[in-house]
Amino acid sequence: MAPHSTSSDKAALRGQALARRDALDPDARRAGSLAIAEHVLAVDGLADAALVGAFWPIRSEVDPRPLIERFFARGQRVALPKVTPDGLVFREWRAGEALVAGRFGLSEPRDDLPALDPTALILPLAAFDRRGQRIGYGRGYYDQAIARLSRNGPVLTVGIAFAVQEIDRVPAEPHDRPLDHLVTEAGFVPLSKDL
């Protein structure tokens, strides 16, 4: 498949999945986000990460803030991403600290905080399949960040989404890396590379 075709296919699938996510009732999104937070805490090895990369929600995304609160409660530190010309940079965020407006409507940590490398990432996504492949928002920031962080050692990747964002098959490209875990409000999504 030609790169342009793959890119077009991903854009169409992204749009369809996001439309389904946007159509969810806000109360269902809130309840789903709480359920996802509880499920994610049970991910093998996640409790061992001293610093977890998370994100601040935009639009109709799963809200990871209940999960972040649970990380703090069990003594883990949290880093949030900042979009820079060189890709995502993660900076530690502490409860109650003000965030600043970033590109794409993001809320990000302040520039004066040091860049840190988390060993686990909680990732947003637009769509996913049962092979652990994800479609992001089309700029490749997380793919680049995972590749960069992996040079320091293994990075545990956990995608979180609502069940309505599942698609049959993500048209994966060579740079795409399957996630270690995918979690929806229904629980863990069983992953198989053989699908």
N, C-alpha and C positions, 0 to 999 in steps of 0.2 A: 504494500500500500504506500502510495506517495506521501511524503511528509505533509503536503498541503491538504490532502484528503484526510489524513489522520487528524490534523488540526481542525478541519471543518467538522469531522465526525464528533470530535470531543466537544466542540463548541455547541453543536446541536444537542448532544446528550446532557451537557452541563445545563443548558437552558431548560430542558424538560425536567431534569431533577430539581433544579432550583424553583421552578414553577410549582412543583408538587410540595416542596418544603414551604414555600411562601403561603400556600393554601392551607397549611395546618392551622388549626385554631390556636391562638396565643396561649390559652390555658393548657392545651395539649403539649405545646412546646415547652412550657414551664415544667409541667409534670414529667415530660420526657427527659428534660435536662437533669432533673433530680434523680430519676431512675438511672440514667447514664452515669452520673457521678458515683452512685453506689456500685454499679457493675465494674467501673474502671478500677476502683480500689482493689479489686480482686485479681488484677492482671499480675501474672507471675513475674517477679523480679522488679516490679515498679516501686515497691516499698524500699528497695535497696538503693534507689537513685537519690543521692543527696540533693541534687538540683534537677528539677523537672521543668522543661520548656512547655509553656501553655500558650494561650492566646486570649485576647479580649474579644467578646463577640461583636459582630456587626450584622445588620439586617436580621434575617430570620434564622441565623445559625443556632446550633446547640449552644446554650449558655454554659461555659465551663466554670463560671464563678463559684457555683456550689462545690464543684470538684476541687478548685483551688483552695477553698476554705478547709476542705477535708485534708488536703496535703499539709496545710499549715498546722492543723490539729494533730497530725501524726509526726510533726517535727521536720517536715521536708521544706526546702526552699524552692521558690518558683521564679523562673525567668520568663519575661515576655519578649516577643520579637519587635524589632524596629526595622523598617524597610530602609535600606541605604542603597547607594549606587552600586555597591559591591555585593548586595544580597541581604539576607536577614542577619541581624546581629541581635543576640539575646542579652538582656540586662535584667539583673535581679529586681523583682518587685516585691514590696512588703505591703501587707494589709494597710489600707488607709492612705498610702502614698498617692499623690496626684499623678495622673497620666497626662500626656500632651497629645494634641491632635497631630496625626501623621497623614501620610498619603493614603488615598483610597478610602478615606473615612475611618481609618484605624485610630485606636487609642494606644499610645506607645509609652514606654518608659522614657525618662529624661535622658538627654544626650550626655550629661556629665557623669552618668553611672558607668562603671566599667563593663566591658563586654565579657561574657562568661560562656562556657560551653556546657550545656546540659547533656546528661547521658541518657535521658529519656525525653521523648517529645509527645505531647498530645496535639494532634493535628486536626485542623478544620478541613472540610472537603465539600465539594459540590455533589459528587456521585462516587459510588464504589461498586465493586463486584466481589464475588465470593472467592476470587483468587488473591484478594488483598490489594488489588490495584485501585487507585483513586484518581479522580479527576479533580484538580484544584480549581483555582480561579483563572488559570491560563497564563500565568507569568513565570512559573517554574521556581518560585522562591524556595518552597519547601524541599523540592528535589535537590536543589543546589545546597541548601543548608544540611540536609541529611548526608550528602556526599562529603561535604567539608567536615562535619562533625565526626563522621565515620573514620576519618584519617587518624583520629585520636584514640579510636577503639570502638567497640560495639555501641550502637545507639538503639535503644528500645523505642519502637514507633507504634503509637496507638491512635488510630483514626476514630473520631467520634462523629456520629451523624444520626439523623432520624431514619427509621426503616424505609420511609418513602423515597429515600435517595438512592436506594439500591437499583442497579441496572444489570442486565444480563451479562454484558461483557464490556470492560473498558478497553478501547483500542490502545494498548500499551505501546510505548516507544522504547528504544534501547536504554534511554536514561531513566526511565521510570522504575522505581524500586517498590516491590510489594511491601505493604505494611506488615508488622509482626502481629498486630491485633486490630480488629474492628469491633466497635461496640455501638449498639443502638439502644433505644429505650427497652427493647425486648431482651437484651442481654448480648452475649458474645455471638458474633457472626462466625459460623464454622468456615474456616478457610481451607482451600485445597488448590494446589498449583496444577492439579490434573484436570481442572474444569475446562 
